[in-house]
Amino acid sequence: MKKSIVIIALAFLSIACGNKKSNNQDGAEAPLSGTVSIDGSGTVFPVSEAVAEEFLAEEPNVKVTVGESGTGGGFKKFGAGVIDISDASREIKGKEIELCKENGIEYVQLTVALDGITVVVNKDNTWATSMTTEELKKLWEPNSTITNWNQIRNEWPNEEIHLYGPNTSHGTYDFFTEIIMGESGASRTDYNAVSDYNVAVQGIEKDKNALGYFGLSYYEENKDKLGVVGIDNGTGAVLPSIETVANNTYAPLSRSLFIFVSLKSAQRPEVKKFVEFYLDNAPELCKEVGYVPMPKSGYDAQKQAFKNALSGQ
């Protein structure tokens, strides 16, 4: 009888000690550790980077890495199981879905912000204050013969245009060509194709005859250095801004921005908490880096979608 009592007492002591190991002295849960890896869209990069910085302030023992290899580059890594989260400025393509299936990568797609592709010019460009979508098409279509400004409008200067834009790995390239040309990937090739949008900013800033396009946040960050072109889709020119993207008057170049989360990765507590933190903080952080947050109901829907995906619903 005495032996039984001693064994039971030792068992309770063991459980108590075990509980102390998993908690801090004040009874709080032990801090998270581990890693979260993100790569993909250069457009979504500023949002994910801002979220990562805030998350690290709260969970300093978690290592979060954020890359920007372009939407296409991110999906290649994601489909191969190399990263936990893929930033994307467009929907996932069929071949990328197949790559995920081949490698057993199940995922959930979550919308984190809204954006407007912004057409920019040099600060000293006083003529191209607006362009129609048809003019953009003639300028950027495959085998375009437009080389000078006055070939777009007669009253514009007889000066050579120098074009900047994302390379083919970027979702911004896919979206712009699909919306303006009607076919993803349909574009002239004789332009300065960049992998880093800051290179385009620097090139356009130094060249009075340059024109390019990229996400709204890169313009907002450099608006003191660049001019912006209003886009006319037939109802009058509209300038890109947080307000015109939010109310969808900046058409047709407004779009959604996404993160794709591996469900296997999301079983790890640090990844799960990071995604939840992302959706909780995206509204404020999006505004800070020049993007447009969704309404609260939109984020509530994304939180529910993530919860449902984790539970297999």
N, C-alpha and C positions, 0 to 999 in steps of 0.2 A: 504494500500500500504506500509506504514511504517512498519507494523507488518511483512509483507512478507519479506521485506528487512532484518529486524532483524533476522528472522528465518533462512534465507539463510546464513547470516553472521555467525550465531551460528553454522550452519551445517558445513561450511568451517573450522571454528575454531576447531570443534570437530574432523574433519578428520585430520587436521594438527597435533593436539595433539596425535591422535591415531598413526600417522606415526612416531612421535618422540618416542613413547613407544617401537616400534618395531625396532628402530635403535639406534645406539650409537650417541653421540653428534657430531661426525665427519661425520655422514651420513652412516656409515658402518652397515652392518647387525649385529644384536645381535648374540653373540656367541652361538654355539650349546650346548645343554645339553641332558641328557638322558643316556641310557645304551646300550652297545653292548655285548652280551654274546657268547663266542666261546668255544667249547670243541671238543675232538676227538683225532686224531692221535698224538702220541708222536713224530713221525717223522716230521710232519708238524708244531708241536708246536714251534720250534725255529724261524721259519719264521713268524708265526702269532704273537708271542711274540715280535719280533723285530718291526713288523709293528705297533703293539699296542703302543709300547713305543714312536715311532716317531709320531704317530697320537695324542697321549696325549700331546705331546709338542706343537702341533698345536691347539688342541681342549681340553684344560685342564678341561673343565666342563662336558665332556663326560666320563662316567665310563666304561672302557673296561675290561672284565674279560676273561682270557684265561686259560682253563684247558687242561688236557691230560689224558683222561680216555681210550684212544685207539680208533681206528677207529670204531670198533663195539660198544663200549660204547658211543661214540659220536653220532652215528646214532640212538641209542635207545633214547637218550635225544632229538635229532633233530626231530625224528618221532613223539615224544610225545608233541612237541611244547614247550619244556623247554628252548631251546637255539635258538639263531638267526642264527648262522653259525656253520657248522660241518666241522672240518678238517678231511681229509681222504687221506690215502696213497694207496687206491685202489678204484675201481668202486663200486657203491652202489649195494647191493645184492637184489634179488627178494623179500625176506621177509622184508627187510628194506623199499623197495618201497611200499609194501603193508601197512606197518605201517604208512607211510606218507599219503597214500590214506585214510586210516581209520580215520585219525585225520585231514583231510583236509589241509595237508601241501603241498603246491606247492613250487617248488624250481628250482634253476638254478645251474648247475654244472660248475665250472670254474677251469681251470688249472692254477696253480700259479708258479710251478717250476718243475724241473726235478731232479731225484735222482738216486743213484746207491746203491743197497744193498751191504754192505761191510762185507766180512768175515775177522775177525781179530783174532790174536793170541797174546800170551805174547811176550814182547820185546826180551826176551832171546831165543825164539824159532828160531833156525837157519836152520831148515829143511823144514818146511812147507811154502816155499816161493810161491808155486803155487799149485792149485788143479784143477782137471778136474770137469766138471759138473756131470759126472758119479760117481766120487769119493764122491762128496758132496751128491749125491743121496743115495749111499750105507751107508754113515755115518748117514744121517738124516731120512731115510725111516722108516715107521712103523715097529716095532719089529726088528730093526737093531741089528745084533749080534756083530757089531764092538765096542770094548771097549778100544782097545789099538792102538797107533799110527802105529805100524808095521803091523797091519791088513789092513791098507790102502796102504802102500808101505813097502816092506820088509826091505828097508834100513833105515826106520824111527825107532825111539827108541821103545823098548819094555816097554813102559810106558802107564799108563791109561790116556785116554782123559777125560777131564772135560768140558762138553758142557754148553753154555749159549745162550739163545735166547729169543725172545719176547713171552709173553703168548698168548693165543688164542684170546684175544680181540683186538690184534694189527693187522692193515692192513699189516704190514711188514711180519707177520707170514703167513697170507693168500697168499700174493704175492709170497713169497719165496717157500712155499710148492707147489703152483700151477705151478710155473716155473720149479723148480727142480724135483718135484715128479710127475708133470702132473695132480695133483688133490689138490685143495685148502683144507687145513686142514689135509692132509696126512703127519704125522710126528711121529717120536718116541716121547715118553712122558717122558723118564727117563733123563731129562736134567733140568738145572736151568732155569725155566721159570720166566721171570721178567716183571713187569709192568713198571718199570722205567729203561731206558737204562743205566743210570749212575751206577746202581747196577751191570750191566754186565761189564761195563768198569772197575769198581773197582775189581770185581772178577777175570777178565782176567789179569789185571795188576799185581796181587799178585800171580798168579799161572802159572808156566812155562808150564804146560801141558793143559792149557785151550784153548778153541776155541769158538767163537760165531759169531753172525751176527746182524747187525742193519744198520740204514741209514748212508750215507756218512758223514753227518755233525757231528755225534758223533765221528767218527774216526778223521775227520779234527780237531776237538776241542781237541782231546787227542792223536794225532799222536806221541807226544814225549813219551807217556807211552805205546803205543801198536805197534805190528807188523801187517802188512797187507798181505793178501794172494791174489796173482794174480789168475784170473779165466780163465780157458782154456775150450772153448766150441768146440774145435776141430781145431781151427785155430791159436793156440798159446796163452800163458797166457797174460792177460791184467790186469794191475792194475787199480783200481777205482780212478778217479780224475775228476775234473770239466771238463777237456778237453775230456777225453775218454767217459764220460757220454754224453756230448754235441754232440760229433760226432758219437755217438752210436756204438763205437768200444768195449765198455764195455758191451758186450752182454753175456747172456740174462738177466742180473740182473739190467738193467736200467729201469726206470719207471717214470710215471708222478705223481705229487702230486696235490691235489685238495682242494678247499673249496666248500661246498654246502651252498647256501644262501636261506633262507626262503623268498619267495616273499612278504608274508604278513609283515615280519619284515622289508624288504627293502623299504616299504612305509614310514617308519619312517626316517626322514632326517638324523639322526645321523648314522643309519645303512647304508643307501645309500651312504653317504659321506665316511664312513669307507671302504666300498667295493671299491669304486672308488679310494680312497687313496691307498688301498692295491695293486690294479693292476698298479697304477702309480709308486709305489715305490718298488714293488717286485723285479725287475731286480737287483737293487743295493743291497737291503737287503738280497736277496738270496745268493749273493756272500759273503757277510759279515759273514753269519752263515754257510757257507760251502756247499750250494746247487748250482744247476746249473740253471741259468735263461734261459727262452726261447728267441728266437729272438724277436725283436720289433714287427714283424708282428703277432707273436703268442699272445702277450699281446693286440695288437690292436683288434685281433679277439675276445678275451675274453671280452674286454670293449664293443664291439658291441653286443656280446651275452647277456651281462648283461642289456644293454640299451634295446635290443629287448624284453627280458623277462619282464622287468618292464612295457613296453608299450603293452604287450600282443601279440607281433608278433611271 
